[in-house]
Amino acid sequence: MRLPAIIILLVFIAAGVVLGALNADLVTYDLGFASVQLPKGAALLGAVGIGWLLGGLTAWIGVSSRQRRARRHASRPEKRPAVKP
């Protein structure tokens, strides 16, 4: 299982290098308070990295809140209706 994963990783790394080499032009980003010039490949890599981090953070928050809610629900004592004899 490791060999196919390594091969796929190397293919994507090679594609990233080719993409970065073919898009070496500088792009200017105006952020309102500053202006930044980056190569297109670096801007694309940065956007993908930020999206990956924000997606992971969103998934982590969703899972942890669901687990917290389940723990809170499990710690409550069960309320059984009173049975009259």
N, C-alpha and C positions, 0 to 999 in steps of 0.2 A: 504494500500500500504506500510505502514511503517513496518508492521510485517513481510511480506515476505522478504523485504530488510534486516531487522535485522537478520533474520534466515540465509539468504545467506551469509551475512557478518560473522556471527559466524561460519558457515561451513568453509569458507575460512581461517579464523583465526585459527581454529582447524587444518586444513590441513597444514597451515604454521608452527604451533607448532610441529606437527608430523614430517614434513619434516626437520625442524631444529634439532629435537632430533635424527632422524635417520642418519643425515649427520653431526655429531658433529666433524668429523675429521678435523684437520687443513690442510689448503692448503696454499702453499707459492706462492706469486705473486711477480715476479721480475719486477719492474718498470723501470729498467735501472739505476736510481739514488738512489733507495731504495728497500728494500725487505720487504714485508708485509705478515704476517701470519694471516689468518682469517679462522673461521669455514666455511664449505661449505654452510651452510644455510644462514649465514650472507653475504657471497659473492653473493649468488643468490638473496637475498633480496636487496642488494645494487645495483646489475645490473638491477633488475626490477625497482627500484626507480629512478635510473638515466635515464633509458629508458622512464619511465613515464614523468619525468620532461622535457627531450629533446623533446619528442613527443608533450607535451603540449605547449612548447615554439615554436616549429615549426608551430603548428596549430594556435597559437595566432598571430604569425608574418604574416602568410598567410591571416588570416581574417582581421587583422588591415590594411595590405597593400591594400587589395581589397576594404575595406571601405574608405580608404584615396583616392584611385583612383576614386571611385564613387563620393565622395564629391567634388573632384577637377573637375570632369567632369560636375557635376551638377552646379557648381559655374560659369562655363564659359557662357558667353552670346551666345545665339543662333545666328548663322550666316544665315541670310535669303538672298536669291539671290535678287538683285535689280530688280525691275519690271519697265520696261520703259512704260510710258503711251502712 
